[in-house]
Amino acid sequence: MDAPSTRYAAAALEDCARTLLLRSGVRADIAGDVESILVDGDLLGHTTHGLALLAPYLGEIERGTMARDGSVSVVSQRAATETWDGRKMPGPWCTLRALDRAIEMAATQGTGTVVIRRSHHIACLAAYAKRAAERGVVALIYCSDPATASVAPFGGVTPVFTPNPLAAGIPTSRDPIVLDISASLTTNGLTARLHKAGQKLPHPWVQDAQGNATDDPGVLFAEPHGTLLPLGGLDAGHKGYALALLIEALTAGLAGMGRADPNEGWGATVFVQVIDPRAFGGIAAFARQMDWLVDACHDATPREGIERVRVPGEGGLARFREQRENGVRLHPTIMPMLAPWCEKLGVPMPQKADPSLRSG
C-alpha cells in the first residue's frame, strides 16, 4: 500500500482514468469530463470525492446502472430555466453540460438554472464551482441522492436525507471564493473510509440508533443503524435540518422526481444556477465588494491557535496549484481500489511522480 505522501503526476492520473473509462465503453467526451472532475477533486483535497469514486463508477458502468453513451432529454424549458432527465448519464458530464447551459442562459437573461432528475453521482461539487467562478459568474450547485437516506432530521433518529451538499463559486478580482459544504456534519464517504480502517471521526459527528452523539462511524453500520448528524449537531442541528429541506426542494422538488418515487439506485438530483453580475451592478462593482470582504476577513485578528483567517476555498485552490505542479497526494486506499480494474482492462497503473521534479 502506498504511503500517504506518495504523489502522482496529475496528467498521469487523468490519462489512466480516461483510459479505464474508454475501455469500459464510455464515449470519449464523457470519459474526458469524468476523469477531469475526479482528478480535480483530488487536486482540491476532496479525497473521498475524487479518484476514490472511479472504481465504484466502473462497477456501475459494468452493471449497466451508469450509462456509457447517450444524452439528456429536456423535460421543460423557459427563457432562463430548464429541467433535464439525466437518464443515468455520468454525473460529471451531466453537471458540466448543465453549467455550460446555465452560463449561456445567464448571458442573455442575467441568470440561468438547470435542474436534473436521474443524473448519476456528480462527484466533487467544488470542482464545478471553481470553474464557474473562473468564468466570471456566480454559481450555485446543490444535489441530493433520492436512493439513499443516512441523515436524520433534527430531533430524530430515523434517516431521511443524504448529506445534501451545496457549493458556490464567487468571482473576485483575484482567486474566487469556493464553498463546498453539506447539510450534515460529515459525509457517507468519510465515515465509510474511517469505519473500514477502524478509525474514529475527529469529533462526535454521528449518532447511534438511540440518538447518542459519537465519534465512532461504526454505529452507522451496526444494527439498528445510526445516522449522520445534521450540520450543527445535537445543539444546533435545526440549522442543518432546514438546509437539507431547502436542498431537497430545489433538487427533487423542482425536478419533480425524488424520494417520493420508487428507488432507482445510486444517483443524484441536481440544481445548477448561474447568476451573471454583469446583469446587476456590474462585474467591476461586484469584484470591488467581494475584494473588500476577502481583505477584511484576511485582516481579521485570528483567535489563539489560528495562524490567519482564510476564506472558503483558499486552501483548496493553493493545494490545487501545488499538486498540479508537484504531483497529487492520493489517499492510500485509492490505488488498491483501481489496481484490479487496471489489470482487468489492460491499463498500466500510473507511475509515481519523480520527487526530484518537485519545487517544494
TADA-V385674 format. One record per residue. N is the residue number from 1. RES is the residue in three letters. SS is DSSP state (helix for helix, strand for strand, loop for the rest). Layout:
n: (N | N)
res: (RES | RES)
ss: (SS | SS)
This chain:
n: (1 | 2 | 3 | 4 | 5 | 6 | 7 | 8 | 9 | 10 | 11 | 12 | 13 | 14 | 15 | 16 | 17 | 18 | 19 | 20 | 21 | 22 | 23 | 24 | 25 | 26 | 27 | 28 | 29 | 30 | 31 | 32 | 33 | 34 | 35 | 36 | 37 | 38 | 39 | 40 | 41 | 42 | 43 | 44 | 45 | 46 | 47 | 48 | 49 | 50 | 51 | 52 | 53 | 54 | 55 | 56 | 57 | 58 | 59 | 60 | 61 | 62 | 63 | 64 | 65 | 66 | 67 | 68 | 69 | 70 | 71 | 72 | 73 | 74 | 75 | 76 | 77 | 78 | 79 | 80 | 81 | 82 | 83 | 84 | 85 | 86 | 87 | 88 | 89 | 90 | 91 | 92 | 93 | 94 | 95 | 96 | 97 | 98 | 99 | 100 | 101 | 102 | 103 | 104 | 105 | 106 | 107 | 108 | 109 | 110 | 111 | 112 | 113 | 114 | 115 | 116 | 117 | 118 | 119 | 120 | 121 | 122 | 123 | 124 | 125 | 126 | 127 | 128 | 129 | 130 | 131 | 132 | 133 | 134 | 135 | 136 | 137 | 138 | 139 | 140 | 141 | 142 | 143 | 144 | 145 | 146 | 147 | 148 | 149 | 150 | 151 | 152 | 153 | 154 | 155 | 156 | 157 | 158 | 159 | 160 | 161 | 162 | 163 | 164 | 165 | 166 | 167 | 168 | 169 | 170 | 171 | 172 | 173 | 174 | 175 | 176 | 177 | 178 | 179 | 180 | 181 | 182 | 183 | 184 | 185 | 186 | 187 | 188 | 189 | 190 | 191 | 192 | 193 | 194 | 195 | 196 | 197 | 198 | 199 | 200 | 201 | 202 | 203 | 204 | 205 | 206 | 207 | 208 | 209 | 210 | 211 | 212 | 213 | 214 | 215 | 216 | 217 | 218 | 219 | 220 | 221 | 222 | 223 | 224 | 225 | 226 | 227 | 228 | 229 | 230 | 231 | 232 | 233 | 234 | 235 | 236 | 237 | 238 | 239 | 240 | 241 | 242 | 243 | 244 | 245 | 246 | 247 | 248 | 249 | 250 | 251 | 252 | 253 | 254 | 255 | 256 | 257 | 258 | 259 | 260 | 261 | 262 | 263 | 264 | 265 | 266 | 267 | 268 | 269 | 270 | 271 | 272 | 273 | 274 | 275 | 276 | 277 | 278 | 279 | 280 | 281 | 282 | 283 | 284 | 285 | 286 | 287 | 288 | 289 | 290 | 291 | 292 | 293 | 294 | 295 | 296 | 297 | 298 | 299 | 300 | 301 | 302 | 303 | 304 | 305 | 306 | 307 | 308 | 309 | 310 | 311 | 312 | 313 | 314 | 315 | 316 | 317 | 318 | 319 | 320 | 321 | 322 | 323 | 324 | 325 | 326 | 327 | 328 | 329 | 330 | 331 | 332 | 333 | 334 | 335 | 336 | 337 | 338 | 339 | 340 | 341 | 342 | 343 | 344 | 345 | 346 | 347 | 348 | 349 | 350 | 351 | 352 | 353 | 354 | 355 | 356 | 357 | 358 | 359 | 360)
res: (MET | ASP | ALA | PRO | SER | THR | ARG | TYR | ALA | ALA | ALA | ALA | LEU | GLU | ASP | CYS | ALA | ARG | THR | LEU | LEU | LEU | ARG | SER | GLY | VAL | ARG | ALA | ASP | ILE | ALA | GLY | ASP | VAL | GLU | SER | ILE | LEU | VAL | ASP | GLY | ASP | LEU | LEU | GLY | HIS | THR | THR | HIS | GLY | LEU | ALA | LEU | LEU | ALA | PRO | TYR | LEU | GLY | GLU | ILE | GLU | ARG | GLY | THR | MET | ALA | ARG | ASP | GLY | SER | VAL | SER | VAL | VAL | SER | GLN | ARG | ALA | ALA | THR | GLU | THR | TRP | ASP | GLY | ARG | LYS | MET | PRO | GLY | PRO | TRP | CYS | THR | LEU | ARG | ALA | LEU | ASP | ARG | ALA | ILE | GLU | MET | ALA | ALA | THR | GLN | GLY | THR | GLY | THR | VAL | VAL | ILE | ARG | ARG | SER | HIS | HIS | ILE | ALA | CYS | LEU | ALA | ALA | TYR | ALA | LYS | ARG | ALA | ALA | GLU | ARG | GLY | VAL | VAL | ALA | LEU | ILE | TYR | CYS | SER | ASP | PRO | ALA | THR | ALA | SER | VAL | ALA | PRO | PHE | GLY | GLY | VAL | THR | PRO | VAL | PHE | THR | PRO | ASN | PRO | LEU | ALA | ALA | GLY | ILE | PRO | THR | SER | ARG | ASP | PRO | ILE | VAL | LEU | ASP | ILE | SER | ALA | SER | LEU | THR | THR | ASN | GLY | LEU | THR | ALA | ARG | LEU | HIS | LYS | ALA | GLY | GLN | LYS | LEU | PRO | HIS | PRO | TRP | VAL | GLN | ASP | ALA | GLN | GLY | ASN | ALA | THR | ASP | ASP | PRO | GLY | VAL | LEU | PHE | ALA | GLU | PRO | HIS | GLY | THR | LEU | LEU | PRO | LEU | GLY | GLY | LEU | ASP | ALA | GLY | HIS | LYS | GLY | TYR | ALA | LEU | ALA | LEU | LEU | ILE | GLU | ALA | LEU | THR | ALA | GLY | LEU | ALA | GLY | MET | GLY | ARG | ALA | ASP | PRO | ASN | GLU | GLY | TRP | GLY | ALA | THR | VAL | PHE | VAL | GLN | VAL | ILE | ASP | PRO | ARG | ALA | PHE | GLY | GLY | ILE | ALA | ALA | PHE | ALA | ARG | GLN | MET | ASP | TRP | LEU | VAL | ASP | ALA | CYS | HIS | ASP | ALA | THR | PRO | ARG | GLU | GLY | ILE | GLU | ARG | VAL | ARG | VAL | PRO | GLY | GLU | GLY | GLY | LEU | ALA | ARG | PHE | ARG | GLU | GLN | ARG | GLU | ASN | GLY | VAL | ARG | LEU | HIS | PRO | THR | ILE | MET | PRO | MET | LEU | ALA | PRO | TRP | CYS | GLU | LYS | LEU | GLY | VAL | PRO | MET | PRO | GLN | LYS | ALA | ASP | PRO | SER | LEU | ARG | SER | GLY)
ss: (loop | loop | loop | loop | loop | loop | strand | strand | loop | helix | helix | helix | helix | helix | helix | helix | helix | helix | helix | helix | helix | helix | helix | loop | loop | loop | loop | helix | helix | helix | helix | helix | helix | helix | helix | helix | helix | helix | helix | helix | helix | helix | helix | helix | loop | loop | loop | loop | loop | loop | helix | helix | helix | helix | helix | helix | helix | helix | helix | helix | helix | helix | helix | loop | loop | loop | strand | loop | loop | loop | loop | loop | strand | strand | strand | strand | strand | loop | loop | loop | strand | strand | strand | strand | strand | loop | loop | loop | strand | loop | helix | helix | helix | helix | helix | helix | helix | helix | helix | helix | helix | helix | helix | helix | helix | helix | helix | helix | helix | loop | strand | strand | strand | strand | strand | strand | strand | strand | strand | loop | loop | loop | loop | loop | helix | helix | helix | helix | helix | helix | helix | helix | helix | helix | loop | loop | loop | strand | strand | strand | strand | strand | strand | strand | loop | loop | loop | loop | loop | loop | strand | strand | loop | loop | loop | loop | loop | loop | strand | strand | strand | loop | loop | loop | strand | strand | strand | strand | strand | strand | loop | loop | loop | loop | loop | loop | strand | strand | strand | strand | strand | strand | loop | strand | loop | loop | loop | helix | helix | helix | helix | helix | helix | helix | helix | helix | helix | loop | loop | loop | loop | loop | loop | loop | loop | strand | strand | loop | loop | loop | loop | loop | strand | strand | loop | loop | helix | helix | helix | helix | loop | loop | loop | loop | loop | loop | strand | strand | loop | strand | loop | loop | helix | helix | helix | helix | helix | helix | helix | helix | helix | helix | helix | helix | helix | helix | helix | helix | helix | helix | helix | helix | helix | helix | helix | loop | loop | loop | loop | loop | loop | loop | loop | loop | loop | loop | loop | strand | strand | strand | strand | strand | strand | strand | strand | loop | helix | helix | helix | loop | loop | loop | helix | helix | helix | helix | helix | helix | helix | helix | helix | helix | helix | helix | helix | helix | helix | helix | helix | loop | loop | loop | loop | loop | loop | loop | loop | loop | loop | loop | loop | loop | loop | helix | helix | helix | helix | helix | helix | helix | helix | helix | helix | helix | helix | helix | loop | strand | strand | loop | loop | helix | helix | helix | helix | helix | helix | helix | helix | helix | helix | helix | helix | helix | helix | loop | loop | loop | loop | loop | loop | strand | loop | loop | helix | helix | helix | loop | loop | loop)
